[in-house]
Amino acid sequence: MDPVIHVEVLGRTGDVAQRVALTSLPATIGRAYDNDVIIDDSFVAAHHLRVERLEDGQLHVVDLGSRNGLHLTHPKRRVTDATIGGDQRVRIGHTVLRFRTRDWPVPAEESDPAAEGWRSPLFTALALTAYLMLLGLHTYSATIDDFQPARLLAGLPFALLVPAVWSGIWAAIGRLASGRASFFAHGTVILTGAATAFVVEPLLKLAAFAFSLPVLAAESVIAIALIIGAVLFGHLRLVSRLRAPILVAGAAAVVLLAVTATQVNSWLESRDDVNQIATMNTLYPPYLRVAPGVTPEEFIQDARDLEKPLLKQRDSAP
């Protein structure tokens, strides 16, 4: 049996903060300098733990009489000694330890954003082209007066400045956090997100009109929040060394918090206010409508049917 084992000191996120190879057992772990593994943790004893191998080859850890003891993490309990196998971890003080043999299988390598082709300036140029075209189309469709092409040129500097500054901020964060600025990659992320928003929002309004579902237009904020979450994940993936699931959870938490705050604010504003009822403020050509229309006679009859309960409620009011 291979006598070499690796003692891993885990950080708060589960990543390996320190790894020490032990070529022979028994070995001791603690704060004193004569230990085989030195732990910089004031809650760990000078000689806290002994690691040994049993006759059947299994690893065994023994508490050396420390004040704060030896704790298993799964299940959580304090012990005086324990046989370590599989992915079992132990805690001494505020430090979590994991033990690995040299033949322990490791997962496949993760995709490195730095090696992906979309980080090139070419993709940034394509995203910028799509962003400007969709922005121009959005400006044109939202204009109710005589359209003047000069309006597009007047807003062009601001339309370019915002994503440039945004990308520069994230590039600076990336330089500090991971040593890589990746300005063009951050530009591709924000420009792609903005272009996607220019496509999704009009489609939701069109679907709301076609199927007579104003809630689709009113709740378009959820779709925009999801796009913002995806953009945030893209930026974090470029600047952080954390694993993708952790970044996804962080971006999802931000999106959930933003959507919840927006919905609560909308609910508070809509209380006792008829003007805040979900309506569609965009009209499209009739041939785009899928839901059946309502004739004027039917509309008047529905209004009359609504009048009776309203009058009754008015008369019963104090």
Phi and psi restraints in degrees (value plus and minus 20) as a CYANA .aco file:
   2 ASP   PHI     -83.6   -43.6
   2 ASP   PSI     100.9   140.9
   3 PRO   PHI     -98.1   -58.1
   3 PRO   PSI     -33.3     6.7
   4 VAL   PHI    -101.9   -61.9
   4 VAL   PSI     109.8   149.8
   5 ILE   PHI    -149.2  -109.2
   5 ILE   PSI     138.7   178.7
   6 HIS   PHI    -134.9   -94.9
   6 HIS   PSI     108.7   148.7
   7 VAL   PHI    -117.6   -77.6
   7 VAL   PSI     101.9   141.9
   8 GLU   PHI    -130.0   -90.0
   8 GLU   PSI     107.8   147.8
   9 VAL   PHI    -115.3   -75.3
   9 VAL   PSI      99.7   139.7
  10 LEU   PHI    -116.2   -76.2
  10 LEU   PSI     124.1   164.1
  11 GLY   PHI    -102.5   -62.5
  11 GLY   PSI    -196.1  -156.1
  12 ARG   PHI     -86.2   -46.2
  12 ARG   PSI     -48.6    -8.6
  13 THR   PHI    -111.6   -71.6
  13 THR   PSI     -16.7    23.3
  14 GLY   PHI      72.9   112.9
  14 GLY   PSI     -24.1    15.9
  15 ASP   PHI     -96.6   -56.6
  15 ASP   PSI     135.9   175.9
  16 VAL   PHI     -98.7   -58.7
  16 VAL   PSI      97.2   137.2
  17 ALA   PHI    -111.2   -71.2
  17 ALA   PSI     -47.4    -7.4
  18 GLN   PHI    -173.7  -133.7
  18 GLN   PSI     121.7   161.7
  19 ARG   PHI    -155.8  -115.8
  19 ARG   PSI     106.8   146.8
  20 VAL   PHI    -145.3  -105.3
  20 VAL   PSI     109.9   149.9
  21 ALA   PHI    -110.4   -70.4
  21 ALA   PSI     108.9   148.9
  22 LEU   PHI    -127.3   -87.3
  22 LEU   PSI      98.7   138.7
  23 THR   PHI    -110.5   -70.5
  23 THR   PSI     -31.2     8.8
  24 SER   PHI    -171.3  -131.3
  24 SER   PSI     132.9   172.9
  25 LEU   PHI    -147.5  -107.5
  25 LEU   PSI     131.4   171.4
  26 PRO   PHI     -94.9   -54.9
  26 PRO   PSI     140.7   180.7
  27 ALA   PHI    -160.4  -120.4
  27 ALA   PSI     136.4   176.4
  28 THR   PHI    -136.8   -96.8
  28 THR   PSI     133.5   173.5
  29 ILE   PHI    -150.1  -110.1
  29 ILE   PSI     113.2   153.2
  30 GLY   PHI     155.5   195.5
  30 GLY   PSI    -188.7  -148.7
  31 ARG   PHI    -107.4   -67.4
  31 ARG   PSI     -40.9    -0.9
  32 ALA   PHI     -88.0   -48.0
  32 ALA   PSI     132.0   172.0
  33 TYR   PHI     -97.5   -57.5
  33 TYR   PSI     -27.8    12.2
  34 ASP   PHI    -113.1   -73.1
  34 ASP   PSI     -13.2    26.8
  35 ASN   PHI     -98.5   -58.5
  35 ASN   PSI     138.0   178.0
  36 ASP   PHI     -94.1   -54.1
  36 ASP   PSI     -51.9   -11.9
  37 VAL   PHI    -147.1  -107.1
  37 VAL   PSI      98.3   138.3
  38 ILE   PHI    -117.7   -77.7
  38 ILE   PSI     106.0   146.0
  39 ILE   PHI    -130.2   -90.2
  39 ILE   PSI     105.5   145.5
  40 ASP   PHI    -111.7   -71.7
  40 ASP   PSI      58.5    98.5
  41 ASP   PHI    -167.1  -127.1
  41 ASP   PSI      97.6   137.6
  42 SER   PHI     -86.0   -46.0
  42 SER   PSI     -34.3     5.7
  43 PHE   PHI    -112.4   -72.4
  43 PHE   PSI     -16.6    23.4
  44 VAL   PHI    -120.8   -80.8
  44 VAL   PSI     118.6   158.6
  45 ALA   PHI     -92.1   -52.1
  45 ALA   PSI     144.9   184.9
  46 ALA   PHI     -78.1   -38.1
  46 ALA   PSI     -63.8   -23.8
  47 HIS   PHI    -148.9  -108.9
  47 HIS   PSI      77.8   117.8
  48 HIS   PHI    -118.6   -78.6
  48 HIS   PSI     -60.6   -20.6
  49 LEU   PHI    -160.9  -120.9
  49 LEU   PSI     122.8   162.8
  50 ARG   PHI    -137.4   -97.4
  50 ARG   PSI     113.5   153.5
  51 VAL   PHI    -129.0   -89.0
  51 VAL   PSI     107.3   147.3
  52 GLU   PHI    -159.8  -119.8
  52 GLU   PSI     147.7   187.7
  53 ARG   PHI    -135.9   -95.9
  53 ARG   PSI     111.9   151.9
  54 LEU   PHI     -98.0   -58.0
  54 LEU   PSI     152.7   192.7
  55 GLU   PHI     -84.5   -44.5
  55 GLU   PSI     -49.3    -9.3
  56 ASP   PHI    -104.8   -64.8
  56 ASP   PSI     -15.2    24.8
  57 GLY   PHI      75.4   115.4
  57 GLY   PSI     -29.3    10.7
  58 GLN   PHI     -97.0   -57.0
  58 GLN   PSI     131.9   171.9
  59 LEU   PHI    -102.2   -62.2
  59 LEU   PSI     123.0   163.0
  60 HIS   PHI    -155.1  -115.1
  60 HIS   PSI     113.0   153.0
  61 VAL   PHI    -136.1   -96.1
  61 VAL   PSI     123.5   163.5
  62 VAL   PHI    -153.0  -113.0
  62 VAL   PSI     110.2   150.2
  63 ASP   PHI     -92.5   -52.5
  63 ASP   PSI     111.3   151.3
  64 LEU   PHI    -113.5   -73.5
  64 LEU   PSI      14.3    54.3
  65 GLY   PHI      62.1   102.1
  65 GLY   PSI       9.8    49.8
  66 SER   PHI     -92.0   -52.0
  66 SER   PSI     140.6   180.6
  67 ARG   PHI     -93.2   -53.2
  67 ARG   PSI     -62.1   -22.1
  68 ASN   PHI    -110.6   -70.6
  68 ASN   PSI     -28.5    11.5
  69 GLY   PHI      58.7    98.7
  69 GLY   PSI    -197.0  -157.0
  70 LEU   PHI    -134.6   -94.6
  70 LEU   PSI     111.2   151.2
  71 HIS   PHI    -147.6  -107.6
  71 HIS   PSI     114.1   154.1
  72 LEU   PHI    -104.7   -64.7
  72 LEU   PSI     127.4   167.4
  73 THR   PHI    -114.2   -74.2
  73 THR   PSI     -44.6    -4.6
  74 HIS   PHI    -160.8  -120.8
  74 HIS   PSI      83.6   123.6
  75 PRO   PHI     -97.3   -57.3
  75 PRO   PSI     141.1   181.1
  76 LYS   PHI     -93.6   -53.6
  76 LYS   PSI      95.5   135.5
  77 ARG   PHI    -184.8  -144.8
  77 ARG   PSI     134.2   174.2
  78 ARG   PHI    -111.1   -71.1
  78 ARG   PSI     115.9   155.9
  79 VAL   PHI    -156.4  -116.4
  79 VAL   PSI     142.9   182.9
  80 THR   PHI    -112.9   -72.9
  80 THR   PSI     -46.2    -6.2
  81 ASP   PHI    -178.1  -138.1
  81 ASP   PSI     141.5   181.5
  82 ALA   PHI    -180.1  -140.1
  82 ALA   PSI     128.7   168.7
  83 THR   PHI    -112.2   -72.2
  83 THR   PSI     108.0   148.0
  84 ILE   PHI    -121.3   -81.3
  84 ILE   PSI     109.1   149.1
  85 GLY   PHI    -171.1  -131.1
  85 GLY   PSI     135.5   175.5
  86 GLY   PHI      45.1    85.1
  86 GLY   PSI    -152.2  -112.2
  87 ASP   PHI    -121.8   -81.8
  87 ASP   PSI       1.9    41.9
  88 GLN   PHI     -83.3   -43.3
  88 GLN   PSI     119.0   159.0
  89 ARG   PHI    -141.6  -101.6
  89 ARG   PSI     134.4   174.4
  90 VAL   PHI    -146.0  -106.0
  90 VAL   PSI     134.5   174.5
  91 ARG   PHI    -143.1  -103.1
  91 ARG   PSI     111.5   151.5
  92 ILE   PHI    -145.8  -105.8
  92 ILE   PSI     106.7   146.7
  93 GLY   PHI      40.9    80.9
  93 GLY   PSI    -147.7  -107.7
  94 HIS   PHI    -124.6   -84.6
  94 HIS   PSI      -0.9    39.1
  95 THR   PHI    -133.7   -93.7
  95 THR   PSI     110.7   150.7
  96 VAL   PHI    -122.4   -82.4
  96 VAL   PSI     111.5   151.5
  97 LEU   PHI    -136.3   -96.3
  97 LEU   PSI     128.5   168.5
  98 ARG   PHI    -157.2  -117.2
  98 ARG   PSI     125.1   165.1
  99 PHE   PHI    -136.9   -96.9
  99 PHE   PSI     114.2   154.2
 100 ARG   PHI    -154.2  -114.2
 100 ARG   PSI     121.1   161.1
 101 THR   PHI    -110.2   -70.2
 101 THR   PSI     146.3   186.3
 102 ARG   PHI     -90.4   -50.4
 102 ARG   PSI     -39.2     0.8
 103 ASP   PHI    -115.9   -75.9
 103 ASP   PSI      -7.3    32.7
 104 TRP   PHI     -86.5   -46.5
 104 TRP   PSI     107.6   147.6
 105 PRO   PHI     -89.8   -49.8
 105 PRO   PSI     121.4   161.4
 106 VAL   PHI    -131.4   -91.4
 106 VAL   PSI     129.2   169.2
 107 PRO   PHI     -88.1   -48.1
 107 PRO   PSI     144.2   184.2
 108 ALA   PHI     -84.9   -44.9
 108 ALA   PSI     134.7   174.7
 109 GLU   PHI     -82.7   -42.7
 109 GLU   PSI     123.9   163.9
 110 GLU   PHI    -103.3   -63.3
 110 GLU   PSI     138.6   178.6
 111 SER   PHI     -90.0   -50.0
 111 SER   PSI     109.6   149.6
 112 ASP   PHI    -114.8   -74.8
 112 ASP   PSI      98.0   138.0
 113 PRO   PHI     -77.9   -37.9
 113 PRO   PSI     -48.2    -8.2
 114 ALA   PHI     -88.5   -48.5
 114 ALA   PSI     -39.5     0.5
 115 ALA   PHI    -121.2   -81.2
 115 ALA   PSI     -17.0    23.0
 116 GLU   PHI    -106.9   -66.9
 116 GLU   PSI     120.8   160.8
 117 GLY   PHI     -87.0   -47.0
 117 GLY   PSI     -43.8    -3.8
 118 TRP   PHI     -89.6   -49.6
 118 TRP   PSI     -27.2    12.8
 119 ARG   PHI     -97.2   -57.2
 119 ARG   PSI     -26.2    13.8
 120 SER   PHI     -94.9   -54.9
 120 SER   PSI     137.2   177.2
 121 PRO   PHI     -79.7   -39.7
 121 PRO   PSI     -45.5    -5.5
 122 LEU   PHI     -80.4   -40.4
 122 LEU   PSI     -65.0   -25.0
 123 PHE   PHI     -87.9   -47.9
 123 PHE   PSI     -53.7   -13.7
 124 THR   PHI     -84.0   -44.0
 124 THR   PSI     -60.1   -20.1
 125 ALA   PHI     -85.0   -45.0
 125 ALA   PSI     -60.8   -20.8
 126 LEU   PHI     -84.7   -44.7
 126 LEU   PSI     -63.0   -23.0
 127 ALA   PHI     -85.6   -45.6
 127 ALA   PSI     -57.3   -17.3
 128 LEU   PHI     -85.7   -45.7
 128 LEU   PSI     -60.7   -20.7
 129 THR   PHI     -82.2   -42.2
 129 THR   PSI     -66.6   -26.6
 130 ALA   PHI     -83.2   -43.2
 130 ALA   PSI     -60.7   -20.7
 131 TYR   PHI     -82.1   -42.1
 131 TYR   PSI     -66.9   -26.9
 132 LEU   PHI     -88.2   -48.2
 132 LEU   PSI     -58.5   -18.5
 133 MET   PHI     -84.6   -44.6
 133 MET   PSI     -65.7   -25.7
 134 LEU   PHI     -88.8   -48.8
 134 LEU   PSI     -55.3   -15.3
 135 LEU   PHI     -84.6   -44.6
 135 LEU   PSI     -62.2   -22.2
 136 GLY   PHI     -84.1   -44.1
 136 GLY   PSI     -61.3   -21.3
 137 LEU   PHI     -85.5   -45.5
 137 LEU   PSI     -59.5   -19.5
 138 HIS   PHI     -84.6   -44.6
 138 HIS   PSI     -61.3   -21.3
 139 THR   PHI     -85.3   -45.3
 139 THR   PSI     -61.1   -21.1
 140 TYR   PHI     -85.0   -45.0
 140 TYR   PSI     -65.2   -25.2
 141 SER   PHI     -89.2   -49.2
 141 SER   PSI     -44.3    -4.3
 142 ALA   PHI    -108.6   -68.6
 142 ALA   PSI     -23.7    16.3
 143 THR   PHI    -107.8   -67.8
 143 THR   PSI     106.8   146.8
 144 ILE   PHI    -123.5   -83.5
 144 ILE   PSI     -34.7     5.3
 145 ASP   PHI    -110.0   -70.0
 145 ASP   PSI    -197.4  -157.4
 146 ASP   PHI     -82.2   -42.2
 146 ASP   PSI     104.8   144.8
 147 PHE   PHI     -94.7   -54.7
 147 PHE   PSI     112.9   152.9
 148 GLN   PHI    -138.1   -98.1
 148 GLN   PSI      98.6   138.6
 149 PRO   PHI     -75.9   -35.9
 149 PRO   PSI     -44.2    -4.2
 150 ALA   PHI     -83.4   -43.4
 150 ALA   PSI     -42.6    -2.6
 151 ARG   PHI     -83.9   -43.9
 151 ARG   PSI     -54.9   -14.9
 152 LEU   PHI     -86.8   -46.8
 152 LEU   PSI     -62.7   -22.7
 153 LEU   PHI     -88.4   -48.4
 153 LEU   PSI     -53.5   -13.5
 154 ALA   PHI     -85.3   -45.3
 154 ALA   PSI     -56.1   -16.1
 155 GLY   PHI    -110.7   -70.7
 155 GLY   PSI     -21.5    18.5
 156 LEU   PHI     -84.1   -44.1
 156 LEU   PSI     -65.1   -25.1
 157 PRO   PHI     -78.0   -38.0
 157 PRO   PSI     -62.8   -22.8
 158 PHE   PHI     -86.6   -46.6
 158 PHE   PSI     -59.0   -19.0
 159 ALA   PHI     -84.6   -44.6
 159 ALA   PSI     -47.3    -7.3
 160 LEU   PHI    -108.8   -68.8
 160 LEU   PSI     -52.5   -12.5
 161 LEU   PHI     -88.7   -48.7
 161 LEU   PSI     -61.4   -21.4
 162 VAL   PHI     -80.7   -40.7
 162 VAL   PSI     -74.5   -34.5
 163 PRO   PHI     -85.5   -45.5
 163 PRO   PSI     -49.0    -9.0
 164 ALA   PHI     -87.2   -47.2
 164 ALA   PSI     -65.9   -25.9
 165 VAL   PHI     -84.6   -44.6
 165 VAL   PSI     -63.1   -23.1
 166 TRP   PHI     -79.6   -39.6
 166 TRP   PSI     -65.2   -25.2
 167 SER   PHI     -86.1   -46.1
 167 SER   PSI     -56.6   -16.6
 168 GLY   PHI     -84.8   -44.8
 168 GLY   PSI     -57.9   -17.9
 169 ILE   PHI     -84.1   -44.1
 169 ILE   PSI     -66.6   -26.6
 170 TRP   PHI     -88.0   -48.0
 170 TRP   PSI     -53.4   -13.4
 171 ALA   PHI     -84.5   -44.5
 171 ALA   PSI     -59.0   -19.0
 172 ALA   PHI     -85.2   -45.2
 172 ALA   PSI     -61.2   -21.2
 173 ILE   PHI     -82.0   -42.0
 173 ILE   PSI     -61.8   -21.8
 174 GLY   PHI     -83.9   -43.9
 174 GLY   PSI     -57.7   -17.7
 175 ARG   PHI     -83.9   -43.9
 175 ARG   PSI     -58.8   -18.8
 176 LEU   PHI     -95.3   -55.3
 176 LEU   PSI     -58.0   -18.0
 177 ALA   PHI    -104.1   -64.1
 177 ALA   PSI     -61.6   -21.6
 178 SER   PHI    -147.3  -107.3
 178 SER   PSI     -20.6    19.4
 179 GLY   PHI      61.3   101.3
 179 GLY   PSI     -12.2    27.8
 180 ARG   PHI    -147.9  -107.9
 180 ARG   PSI     104.9   144.9
 181 ALA   PHI     -97.3   -57.3
 181 ALA   PSI     -72.0   -32.0
 182 SER   PHI      35.0    75.0
 182 SER   PSI      30.6    70.6
 183 PHE   PHI     -80.1   -40.1
 183 PHE   PSI     -66.7   -26.7
 184 PHE   PHI     -86.3   -46.3
 184 PHE   PSI     -55.8   -15.8
 185 ALA   PHI     -84.9   -44.9
 185 ALA   PSI     -63.4   -23.4
 186 HIS   PHI     -84.4   -44.4
 186 HIS   PSI     -56.1   -16.1
 187 GLY   PHI     -83.2   -43.2
 187 GLY   PSI     -61.3   -21.3
 188 THR   PHI     -81.9   -41.9
 188 THR   PSI     -59.9   -19.9
 189 VAL   PHI     -82.6   -42.6
 189 VAL   PSI     -71.8   -31.8
 190 ILE   PHI     -90.5   -50.5
 190 ILE   PSI     -57.0   -17.0
 191 LEU   PHI     -88.7   -48.7
 191 LEU   PSI     -58.8   -18.8
 192 THR   PHI     -84.9   -44.9
 192 THR   PSI     -61.6   -21.6
 193 GLY   PHI     -83.1   -43.1
 193 GLY   PSI     -63.2   -23.2
 194 ALA   PHI     -85.3   -45.3
 194 ALA   PSI     -62.2   -22.2
 195 ALA   PHI     -83.4   -43.4
 195 ALA   PSI     -59.7   -19.7
 196 THR   PHI     -82.5   -42.5
 196 THR   PSI     -60.4   -20.4
 197 ALA   PHI     -83.6   -43.6
 197 ALA   PSI     -57.2   -17.2
 198 PHE   PHI     -87.9   -47.9
 198 PHE   PSI     -39.2     0.8
 199 VAL   PHI    -111.9   -71.9
 199 VAL   PSI     -64.1   -24.1
 200 VAL   PHI     -88.5   -48.5
 200 VAL   PSI     -65.6   -25.6
 201 GLU   PHI     -80.9   -40.9
 201 GLU   PSI     -68.4   -28.4
 202 PRO   PHI     -83.2   -43.2
 202 PRO   PSI     -55.0   -15.0
 203 LEU   PHI     -85.7   -45.7
 203 LEU   PSI     -58.7   -18.7
 204 LEU   PHI     -85.4   -45.4
 204 LEU   PSI     -60.9   -20.9
 205 LYS   PHI     -85.8   -45.8
 205 LYS   PSI     -58.6   -18.6
 206 LEU   PHI     -85.5   -45.5
 206 LEU   PSI     -62.3   -22.3
 207 ALA   PHI     -85.6   -45.6
 207 ALA   PSI     -57.3   -17.3
 208 ALA   PHI     -82.8   -42.8
 208 ALA   PSI     -59.8   -19.8
 209 PHE   PHI     -91.1   -51.1
 209 PHE   PSI     -63.9   -23.9
 210 ALA   PHI     -86.1   -46.1
 210 ALA   PSI     -59.1   -19.1
 211 PHE   PHI    -124.4   -84.4
 211 PHE   PSI     -12.5    27.5
 212 SER   PHI      35.1    75.1
 212 SER   PSI      29.7    69.7
 213 LEU   PHI    -144.9  -104.9
 213 LEU   PSI      60.4   100.4
 214 PRO   PHI     -80.1   -40.1
 214 PRO   PSI     -39.5     0.5
 215 VAL   PHI     -82.7   -42.7
 215 VAL   PSI     -48.9    -8.9
 216 LEU   PHI     -83.9   -43.9
 216 LEU   PSI     -60.8   -20.8
 217 ALA   PHI     -92.4   -52.4
 217 ALA   PSI     -59.4   -19.4
 218 ALA   PHI     -88.0   -48.0
 218 ALA   PSI     -54.0   -14.0
 219 GLU   PHI    -119.6   -79.6
 219 GLU   PSI       0.4    40.4
 220 SER   PHI     -83.1   -43.1
 220 SER   PSI     -37.2     2.8
 221 VAL   PHI     -80.6   -40.6
 221 VAL   PSI     -49.8    -9.8
 222 ILE   PHI     -86.6   -46.6
 222 ILE   PSI     -64.0   -24.0
 223 ALA   PHI     -83.2   -43.2
 223 ALA   PSI     -62.1   -22.1
 224 ILE   PHI     -84.3   -44.3
 224 ILE   PSI     -58.0   -18.0
 225 ALA   PHI     -84.2   -44.2
 225 ALA   PSI     -58.0   -18.0
 226 LEU   PHI     -84.3   -44.3
 226 LEU   PSI     -59.5   -19.5
 227 ILE   PHI     -84.2   -44.2
 227 ILE   PSI     -62.5   -22.5
 228 ILE   PHI     -81.8   -41.8
 228 ILE   PSI     -59.8   -19.8
 229 GLY   PHI     -82.0   -42.0
 229 GLY   PSI     -61.1   -21.1
 230 ALA   PHI     -84.9   -44.9
 230 ALA   PSI     -59.8   -19.8
 231 VAL   PHI     -84.5   -44.5
 231 VAL   PSI     -63.1   -23.1
 232 LEU   PHI     -81.4   -41.4
 232 LEU   PSI     -62.5   -22.5
 233 PHE   PHI     -81.5   -41.5
 233 PHE   PSI     -61.7   -21.7
 234 GLY   PHI     -80.8   -40.8
 234 GLY   PSI     -62.8   -22.8
 235 HIS   PHI     -85.8   -45.8
 235 HIS   PSI     -65.6   -25.6
 236 LEU   PHI     -82.8   -42.8
 236 LEU   PSI     -56.8   -16.8
 237 ARG   PHI     -84.7   -44.7
 237 ARG   PSI     -49.0    -9.0
 238 LEU   PHI    -100.7   -60.7
 238 LEU   PSI     -47.9    -7.9
 239 VAL   PHI    -126.2   -86.2
 239 VAL   PSI     -34.9     5.1
 240 SER   PHI    -129.2   -89.2
 240 SER   PSI     131.5   171.5
 241 ARG   PHI    -116.9   -76.9
 241 ARG   PSI     -18.7    21.3
 242 LEU   PHI     -90.1   -50.1
 242 LEU   PSI     139.8   179.8
 243 ARG   PHI     -92.6   -52.6
 243 ARG   PSI     135.4   175.4
 244 ALA   PHI     -77.2   -37.2
 244 ALA   PSI     -62.7   -22.7
 245 PRO   PHI     -79.2   -39.2
 245 PRO   PSI     -56.2   -16.2
 246 ILE   PHI     -87.4   -47.4
 246 ILE   PSI     -60.3   -20.3
 247 LEU   PHI     -87.2   -47.2
 247 LEU   PSI     -59.5   -19.5
 248 VAL   PHI     -82.2   -42.2
 248 VAL   PSI     -63.1   -23.1
 249 ALA   PHI     -82.8   -42.8
 249 ALA   PSI     -60.9   -20.9
 250 GLY   PHI     -85.1   -45.1
 250 GLY   PSI     -65.5   -25.5
 251 ALA   PHI     -84.4   -44.4
 251 ALA   PSI     -59.5   -19.5
 252 ALA   PHI     -84.4   -44.4
 252 ALA   PSI     -57.5   -17.5
 253 ALA   PHI     -84.3   -44.3
 253 ALA   PSI     -60.7   -20.7
 254 VAL   PHI     -84.7   -44.7
 254 VAL   PSI     -64.1   -24.1
 255 VAL   PHI     -83.4   -43.4
 255 VAL   PSI     -64.9   -24.9
 256 LEU   PHI     -81.5   -41.5
 256 LEU   PSI     -62.7   -22.7
 257 LEU   PHI     -84.2   -44.2
 257 LEU   PSI     -62.5   -22.5
 258 ALA   PHI     -86.6   -46.6
 258 ALA   PSI     -64.1   -24.1
 259 VAL   PHI     -84.8   -44.8
 259 VAL   PSI     -62.5   -22.5
 260 THR   PHI     -81.2   -41.2
 260 THR   PSI     -65.1   -25.1
 261 ALA   PHI     -83.1   -43.1
 261 ALA   PSI     -60.2   -20.2
 262 THR   PHI     -86.0   -46.0
 262 THR   PSI     -63.1   -23.1
 263 GLN   PHI     -86.8   -46.8
 263 GLN   PSI     -60.6   -20.6
 264 VAL   PHI     -83.9   -43.9
 264 VAL   PSI     -61.7   -21.7
 265 ASN   PHI     -84.5   -44.5
 265 ASN   PSI     -61.0   -21.0
 266 SER   PHI     -84.8   -44.8
 266 SER   PSI     -58.6   -18.6
 267 TRP   PHI     -86.2   -46.2
 267 TRP   PSI     -60.6   -20.6
 268 LEU   PHI     -85.7   -45.7
 268 LEU   PSI     -58.4   -18.4
 269 GLU   PHI     -92.0   -52.0
 269 GLU   PSI     -48.6    -8.6
 270 SER   PHI    -105.3   -65.3
 270 SER   PSI     -26.7    13.3
 271 ARG   PHI     -86.8   -46.8
 271 ARG   PSI     107.4   147.4
 272 ASP   PHI      35.5    75.5
 272 ASP   PSI      10.6    50.6
 273 ASP   PHI    -154.5  -114.5
 273 ASP   PSI      86.6   126.6
 274 VAL   PHI     -86.6   -46.6
 274 VAL   PSI     -47.7    -7.7
 275 ASN   PHI     -86.2   -46.2
 275 ASN   PSI     -37.3     2.7
 276 GLN   PHI    -113.9   -73.9
 276 GLN   PSI     -15.3    24.7
 277 ILE   PHI     -83.9   -43.9
 277 ILE   PSI     121.3   161.3
 278 ALA   PHI     -81.2   -41.2
 278 ALA   PSI      97.9   137.9
 279 THR   PHI    -155.8  -115.8
 279 THR   PSI     146.0   186.0
 280 MET   PHI    -123.3   -83.3
 280 MET   PSI     105.2   145.2
 281 ASN   PHI    -123.6   -83.6
 281 ASN   PSI      -8.1    31.9
 282 THR   PHI    -142.5  -102.5
 282 THR   PSI     107.6   147.6
 283 LEU   PHI    -127.2   -87.2
 283 LEU   PSI     116.2   156.2
 284 TYR   PHI    -137.9   -97.9
 284 TYR   PSI     148.8   188.8
 285 PRO   PHI     -79.5   -39.5
 285 PRO   PSI     126.2   166.2
 286 PRO   PHI     -78.4   -38.4
 286 PRO   PSI     -49.9    -9.9
 287 TYR   PHI     -89.2   -49.2
 287 TYR   PSI     -31.7     8.3
 288 LEU   PHI    -105.9   -65.9
 288 LEU   PSI     -25.3    14.7
 289 ARG   PHI    -105.1   -65.1
 289 ARG   PSI     108.9   148.9
 290 VAL   PHI    -118.6   -78.6
 290 VAL   PSI     -62.1   -22.1
 291 ALA   PHI     -87.3   -47.3
 291 ALA   PSI     123.3   163.3
 292 PRO   PHI     -84.4   -44.4
 292 PRO   PSI     123.8   163.8
 293 GLY   PHI    -100.7   -60.7
 293 GLY   PSI     155.2   195.2
 294 VAL   PHI    -138.9   -98.9
 294 VAL   PSI     108.5   148.5
 295 THR   PHI     -92.4   -52.4
 295 THR   PSI     138.3   178.3
 296 PRO   PHI     -76.7   -36.7
 296 PRO   PSI     -58.1   -18.1
 297 GLU   PHI     -83.3   -43.3
 297 GLU   PSI     -62.6   -22.6
 298 GLU   PHI     -85.6   -45.6
 298 GLU   PSI     -57.6   -17.6
 299 PHE   PHI     -84.5   -44.5
 299 PHE   PSI     -63.1   -23.1
 300 ILE   PHI     -85.5   -45.5
 300 ILE   PSI     -60.5   -20.5
 301 GLN   PHI     -84.7   -44.7
 301 GLN   PSI     -60.6   -20.6
 302 ASP   PHI     -82.8   -42.8
 302 ASP   PSI     -57.9   -17.9
 303 ALA   PHI     -85.6   -45.6
 303 ALA   PSI     -58.6   -18.6
 304 ARG   PHI     -86.3   -46.3
 304 ARG   PSI     -60.2   -20.2
 305 ASP   PHI     -84.2   -44.2
 305 ASP   PSI     -50.5   -10.5
 306 LEU   PHI     -98.3   -58.3
 306 LEU   PSI     -43.6    -3.6
 307 GLU   PHI     -86.5   -46.5
 307 GLU   PSI     -59.4   -19.4
 308 LYS   PHI     -80.6   -40.6
 308 LYS   PSI     -73.3   -33.3
 309 PRO   PHI     -83.5   -43.5
 309 PRO   PSI     -50.4   -10.4
 310 LEU   PHI     -87.7   -47.7
 310 LEU   PSI     -62.4   -22.4
 311 LEU   PHI     -84.7   -44.7
 311 LEU   PSI     -59.2   -19.2
 312 LYS   PHI     -83.9   -43.9
 312 LYS   PSI     -60.9   -20.9
 313 GLN   PHI     -87.2   -47.2
 313 GLN   PSI     -55.7   -15.7
 314 ARG   PHI     -86.9   -46.9
 314 ARG   PSI     -62.7   -22.7
 315 ASP   PHI     -88.3   -48.3
 315 ASP   PSI     -49.6    -9.6
 316 SER   PHI    -104.8   -64.8
 316 SER   PSI     -28.5    11.5
 317 ALA   PHI     -92.0   -52.0
 317 ALA   PSI     123.7   163.7
